[in-house]
């Protein structure tokens, strides 16, 4: 079942895998963002400030995770 196009077939499989990893990562990020969109009524000002800091840190972590996944996918080629 092996043919002369084996390296090309492997390359196509890796491209499909990379695309699916990106789709799954985006889906996971979307679902997490959706959970974070829930509001809590009657929060104090200091609670809102703390929440703003948490959101900023979370965004930075998500960005770093996304960059790491992208680099790992690129390195696998």
Number of C-alpha atoms within 10 A of each C-alpha: 3 5 7 7 9 11 10 10 12 11 13 12 12 15 14 12 13 19 13 12 15 16 12 12 15 13 12 12 14 12 11 11 12 10 10 10 8 8 8 7 6 8 9 8 9 9 11 13 11 11 12 12 12 12 13 12 12 12 13 12 12 13 12 12 13 16 12 12 16 14 11 12 17 10 8 8 9
